[in-house]
Amino acid sequence: MVGFLKTNLTDLAGHYHAIYQDEEFIDDKPASFSEAQHWYRQFLNSFPTDAESPQINYQLADLLLENEDYGESAIEYERTAYAYGEHEQASAAGYAAIFAHRQNLEAATGARRVEVRKSTVTSSLRFADTFQEHEQAPVVLGKAADDLYEMEDFDLAIQSAQTLIDRYPATDTALIRSAWAVIAHSSIDLAEYENAEHAYMNVLALTPADDETRPAVVDGLAAAIYKQGEQANLLEDYRVAADHFLRIKDVAPSSNIRTSAEYDAAAALMKLQDWAKASGVLEEFRTTHPEHELGSEATKQLAFIYREDGQTERSAAEHADRSRALRRGQCCWRRDTCLRAVRRPVSTAPRYCHGDSFTTRRDLQSRTRL
């Protein structure tokens, strides 16, 4: 009797599912869908632990997916994957659940999108943990880490990315690189700059020399080091701060913030009254970056350092050099101003005020993104 009932339920569900899929009966599609779903659920409610239940549940999930009921289909795929213990279609159902969640995410808007994304990530992490040997597990885990970073769940993003790196060291290089990038960016947001530096180093090692994103990675690495210098400065540990700032020219010599870091290193050394090392840093700064906007300030600081160090002649020479540079700059400015003025009609030529113009140091944007 039980066997007869089971056969009737599966036959009815299969019959209406087939009619639902048949284009010749397109007008009957809504009714066929309702009937097929009804009989599938009748079987599952009547025989929840039957050996056939995982297969019936999978067919119900397929029906819901075909009808674009993505949220419901994801639930049924997850039930198929995780509610029946180990069975032949468990991993396939788990992966199908993620697909259904992502289809649902594409259609979601507003506040609902946030909830659907959380469900997608939860399903992805569960799949990656349950079916670690599945060929798509590294990809699923990597995408979950990306989502977690965008959701600003930085701790879990780091944990997921690190799991990918540790569990699948031989997987595709692009996946490993992306995981290290998630760790780097998340660590920056958590102000864990030493961890960020380590992660950026790994991203850089996996980035080809001709890759267009390489300069951004270098800047990210430099920013992580620079922030460690800033932290040391705040703690008034100026020696450590200077060491961090000076590391940038060795570790990330092409970084956009290298010049600012070197100048800040000199400033930290001056606070320590380490005149010899501070002067060496500034002298190298002027030699390496002769056209930099901070060059005049570097000369001014060198004059101060030499005076404090008892090198009065060198201090006077630096003052004289700075005065000549300022005069040359002022003369050039006046010349260009006059040339622009005489090229205009007399009635429209404006009046110009004479005076010194000093360039101030720009704020450093140390947070760098890939």
Steps between C-alpha positions, in 0.01 A plus 500: 500500500776748591690416185188556290442842662862607444478397134178695450645815656820488295307422180264793553783740582703383201200518268414860582867600498532360148187688386644818657813460288311420178466806274185352347321556832631848570154630589477233772841593647377668823259220580756230416756672724259507793407135454858380468608697807204368697576134431874541561429652840242233577767235452755684712252565782383138495842336471759747637765235568440275200797406284331671203443828683830667405428438130139622532617809689756570226226478234284742702793745517550465123132576441520815714817612320338447160211719620753767608401468866867540587465553873278194549714286270813593700326386819404167347845441350652564844251261658602239243870559564505509879183343646541138392853414599744381236349407165597505136352839409588690816794702366323574170199626694723719721660658194160546333383682814778757457402547135138557602605749770708697252213507251282629781764760583502633145127563519499644854482874569511728803510356851407156368828487311695522826317201645533295182872570490541382858314179414721453194819534703371271775412233244837540329699459822293198599560339162876569508528355850281193435624407153866596518597260221250642252676647196316831540566537873797740461304723262197504731717584802683775313176663388366484855813677626450773237137543606592519866753774430242701305255445785770640734510184708878526502579239766302226327633613162857451625412164655339374178782622278762346729310168494513502122876566504571231760262236370562535125864610453515339155185662364495764226749781564240767431284363783791502745597851397142621544485341846819679607352825366189452716723448804708807413203733451312367802808536721535863393139563599561333836819707551701177512776647289769240563263228376408721206867537407549122506192450283602768249843340471330177399273678252806667348686168472206359301465805274688491166745784439300626202160478671318832489391463864855463630552874576184497714628196690832676561316806631290278726813340643657842555185626671499203740861575598436875521207445736730302730728803504208726584399274788854508637501879470180520704667290768802734482717206402683710244782256429256229400297753302807610304595140430154428360501811282845418365405140420267624228783601265638145521176302496290722273740739325253592224222590742331838475551560874870421511608866499260597778616200705866600469422856605301373798788270593727805521242679716488204740879490521509872572271441798764255624766763431680241291649778288741282305240254379234768445737705283596191305136423425428857387815523288405176326144633464620808311730295280240238416209741457655827377173641362275402790282770655650425843853569379501856633373381836768231506765768454344705780504199732860420409602853595332449838662159551851627419456791737384271782788265424752784527574509125440872462673538163291226342189650659581841351561342160160329509331828592676672211399226257139524610498879464639475146244235411218715633622802306529296181149371551369851565674639192360228281155563642526875434633441149219263409245732656623797296504300179142389555397856580654667194344243271153609610317813386586793727140541612484141630850462651457439874718633775736257666622499857861410567589267783651171592311181429579200715383152415350314794518126538200316367305261714597141447230265382641185652201265445560338162258258320557239229 
